[in-house]
């Protein structure tokens, strides 16, 4: 089954690359489109606010990386758009799904953490998969043999 509009949140990690690599086999090549979404999560500052140029630099760096990933993906699938948001990743992903009901699949990389690691670190993929109004494809890297 091919999907018409896929949202693929990326954090530029190897896990996100696995998700992006899965996209060509999932999108409808004739009418499909892919939206790569990156959420900039501004760190908490306990000594006051970060300078405006700090946030601006984060946005610019993320936008450049996002454009690079989109250009590479577009050579394989055609129509790729990008979105950049600021906030908590899971909340921003779910908000993007609420704003655009045409999204019929989310493809997201997963670290595959379980137990105490997942509790301590949280799981964006888990929260999205539990609350998304559409199917969610969790892309996980296969560990190297012997690792």
matplotlib code that plots the C-alpha trace (Angstrom):
import matplotlib.pyplot as plt

x = [0.0, 1.4, 0.5, -0.3, 1.1, 3.8, 5.1, 8.6, 9.9, 13.7, 16.3, 19.3, 20.3, 21.1, 17.6, 16.0, 18.1, 16.6, 13.2, 14.0, 15.5, 12.2, 10.2, 10.7, 9.0, 6.0, 5.0, 2.8, 5.3, 2.6, 0.7, 2.5, 4.4, 6.6, 7.0, 10.2, 9.7, 12.4, 11.6, 14.1, 13.9, 15.5, 17.3, 16.0, 18.2, 18.2, 20.2, 17.7, 16.8, 19.1, 20.2, 18.1, 21.0, 21.4, 17.9, 18.4, 21.6, 19.9, 17.1, 19.5, 21.6, 18.6, 17.1, 20.3, 20.4, 16.7, 17.1, 20.1, 18.1, 15.1, 17.3, 18.8, 15.4, 13.9, 16.3, 14.5, 10.9, 10.1, 7.9, 9.5, 8.7, 10.1, 8.8, 10.7, 9.1, 10.2, 9.0, 8.7, 9.1, 6.2, 3.8, 4.8, 4.5, 1.0, 0.1, 1.3, -1.0, -3.9, -3.2, -2.9, -5.5, -4.1, -1.2, -2.0, 1.1, 3.9, 7.3, 9.5, 12.8, 12.9, 15.8, 13.9, 14.5, 12.5, 12.1, 13.8, 15.7, 12.4, 11.0, 14.0, 14.6, 11.0, 9.9, 8.8, 8.0, 5.9, 3.9, 3.3, 2.3, -0.2, -1.9, -1.6, -4.9, -3.2, -0.9, 2.6, 5.5, 8.4, 11.6, 14.4, 17.9, 19.0, 21.9, 25.2, 26.0, 28.1, 27.1]
y = [0.0, 3.4, 6.5, 10.0, 12.2, 11.0, 13.0, 12.1, 13.8, 13.9, 14.7, 14.1, 11.0, 7.5, 6.5, 9.3, 8.2, 4.7, 6.3, 8.4, 5.4, 3.6, 6.4, 5.6, 2.2, 3.7, 6.8, 6.8, 7.9, 9.4, 11.7, 11.3, 13.8, 13.7, 16.3, 16.2, 17.9, 18.9, 20.2, 22.5, 21.8, 24.9, 23.8, 25.1, 27.9, 28.1, 31.4, 33.4, 33.4, 32.4, 35.3, 35.7, 34.9, 31.5, 30.5, 32.0, 30.1, 26.8, 27.5, 28.3, 25.2, 23.0, 24.6, 23.9, 20.3, 19.8, 21.3, 19.0, 15.9, 17.0, 17.5, 14.0, 12.4, 14.3, 12.5, 9.3, 10.2, 13.5, 15.8, 16.6, 19.6, 20.7, 22.2, 23.5, 24.0, 25.0, 23.2, 19.7, 17.2, 14.8, 17.7, 19.5, 16.3, 15.7, 19.3, 19.0, 16.1, 18.1, 21.0, 18.8, 16.1, 15.0, 13.2, 9.5, 8.0, 9.0, 7.4, 8.0, 6.6, 4.8, 4.0, 0.9, 1.7, -0.2, -0.4, 2.1, 3.8, 4.7, 5.9, 8.1, 9.5, 9.5, 8.4, 10.7, 7.8, 6.1, 9.2, 9.8, 6.2, 6.3, 9.6, 10.0, 9.9, 7.9, 4.9, 5.2, 3.3, 2.9, 2.5, 0.9, 0.2, -3.4, -3.7, -4.8, -8.4, -8.9, -5.6]
z = [0.0, -1.0, 1.0, -0.4, 2.3, 4.8, 7.7, 8.7, 11.8, 11.8, 14.5, 12.1, 14.0, 12.5, 13.6, 11.6, 8.6, 8.8, 8.7, 5.7, 3.9, 4.3, 2.6, -1.1, -0.5, 1.2, -0.7, -3.8, -6.5, -8.8, -6.4, -3.1, -1.0, 2.0, 4.7, 6.7, 10.0, 12.4, 15.9, 17.6, 21.3, 23.0, 26.1, 29.5, 30.9, 34.7, 34.6, 32.5, 28.8, 26.0, 23.8, 20.7, 18.4, 20.1, 19.0, 15.6, 15.1, 16.1, 13.6, 10.8, 11.4, 11.5, 8.4, 6.4, 7.5, 6.8, 3.3, 2.7, 3.8, 1.7, -1.4, -1.0, -0.5, -3.5, -5.9, -4.9, -4.4, -6.0, -3.9, -0.6, 1.6, 4.9, 8.2, 11.1, 14.5, 17.9, 21.1, 22.5, 19.6, 20.4, 21.0, 17.8, 15.7, 17.0, 16.4, 12.8, 12.4, 13.8, 11.4, 8.3, 8.1, 4.7, 6.4, 6.2, 7.6, 10.1, 9.6, 12.6, 13.7, 17.0, 19.4, 20.6, 24.2, 26.8, 30.5, 32.7, 29.8, 28.1, 31.4, 32.1, 28.6, 27.4, 24.0, 21.2, 19.0, 21.6, 22.4, 18.7, 18.0, 20.9, 20.0, 16.2, 14.3, 11.5, 11.2, 12.5, 11.1, 13.6, 11.8, 13.8, 12.8, 13.1, 15.5, 14.0, 14.4, 17.5, 19.0]

ax = plt.figure().add_subplot(projection="3d")
ax.plot(x, y, z, "-o")
ax.set_aspect("equal")
plt.show()
